Amino acid sequence: MKHEISAGAVVYAYKHTTCYYLLLLYESGYWGFVKGKSESGETLEQTAVREIAEETGLSVNLDTSISHDITYIYTNPHGEKVHKIVHLFVAKVPQKIADLPVVTLSHEHRGYGWFTHREALAMLTHEASRSAFSDIQQRLQA
């Protein structure tokens, strides 16, 4: 079985006093967080920041004190089973405006949205993502 390591983040921003979370609509039709494969010599933190910039055009402040790993097995386009670990950090969009940032999507995505916690939980396609998000959100509020 192949092994794959990715890193990404639960990206959030504030509009006035309300916290919104960024979700991406992937080409394969699921809603999830920003994430991507680590490149040679990259730390997980560097991967997360790079992937956020590449997939959304956003600059963020990465918080590595809160993280959550998602582990799953999937079949890649070549029919091979892949054991994947996704390291999710937390990333805040630093902003001084009263509106949510505009995202510039990469070719890997069909759409995006900024959602409240409740809305994001309903939008996330995979249970593992919902569980990770709940854990991270609770720790953010602590």
TAGIDA-V171878 format. One line per field, one symbol per residue. ss: DSSP state (~ for helix, > for strand, _ for the rest). phi: phi as a letter, one per 30 degrees, with the letter a starting at -180 (. if undefined). psi: psi as a letter, one per 30 degrees, with the letter a starting at -180 (. if undefined). A space follows every 50 residues. Layout:
# TAGIDA-V171878
ss: ???
phi: ???
psi: ???
This chain:
# TAGIDA-V171878
ss: _>>>>>>>>>>>>>>__>>>>>>>>>____>>_>>>>______~~~~~~~ ~~~~~~____>>>>>>>>>>>>>>>_____>>>>>>>>>>>>________ ________>>>>>>>_~~~~~~~___~~~~~~~~~~~~~~~_
phi: .dbbcbbaadcbbcchccdbcdbccdedjccaddaaddceiddddddddd dddddbiccbcdccdbaaccbacbcddcicdbccccccccbcddbbccbd ddccddddbcaaacbdedddeddedceddddddddddddddd
psi: klkkkllaljkllkjcgkkkkkkkjlefglkalkllkklkfkleeeeeee eeeeffgkkljkjgfklkkkklklklfggkkkjkkkjkakkkjklglglk kkkjklfflflllkkleeeeefekekeeeeeeeeeeeeeef.
